[in-house]
Amino acid sequence: MIYPYILAPIIGFFFGSLPFAWIIVKLVTGKDVRDEGSGSVSTRNTVRTAGYSWAILTASLDISKGFLGTFLVRYIFFSSLTFTDPAHLDLLAALCGIAAFAGHCWMPWMKFKGGKGFAVLSGAMIVINPWGILVWWVSLLIWLIIIRYSGIAGTMATASVAVTYTIFYLVGQFSVLDGTYWNTWPIMVFSWGCTLLIIIRMIPDFIGIKNGEIKRWKGIKVAQWMR
């Protein structure tokens, strides 16, 4: 059966590409979020243009994009299919999660502008492996303290999740760790796929840092997140 492996990413990309930040900012302020702040269609830019309360709503909706698409693929749309390897159902969820991440980073409705996808990543991890969310946030704090560039810290946190998933998978081959959360190879496909995508998405930021256009945080202050 090939069609599930085609449909799952399409479903994920569609959910991921829904521009909630643009919709909310447009309804609340009448502005185009792409013309403000960093120009990204993201929670962070919603803070700059519409305030924290609307940004919280945006973040919640962005998390739901990753969660809903992945949940539907994993537990509703294809749950009745029979695979030789049960892990292939997890693979469909992983492909959906990667595509949702990509859809948020490059939204076709927004001339392929988007955010960095971290909220969508969290939503997908709720279905694929919720422990990854804890790893991501702890890693983010550590990398923020060390690097003090939010985008790079988020990228490193995503890579940290991939490394953690891989270690637990490999250890799980020789232990009693069980199935759904740690001992299936699709979690590595998902985490490393998202890591590769965020590195590609961060290329303009890397250039901006090199040119001095993006400044390092001075200490750890929440207010700097808006810059």
Secondary structure, DSSP 8 states (H G I E B T S, - for coil): --HHHHHHHHHHHHHHT--HHHHHHHHHHS--GGGSTT--SSHHHHHHHH-HHHHHHHHHHHHHHHHHHHHIIIIIISTT---SSTHHHHHHHHHHHHHHHHHHHSBGGGTTB----HHHHHHHHHHH-THHHHHHHHHHHHHHHHH--HHHHHHHHHHHHHHHHHHHHHHHTTSS--TTTSS-THHHHHHHHHHHHHHHHTHHHHHHHHTT-S---SSS-GGGGG-
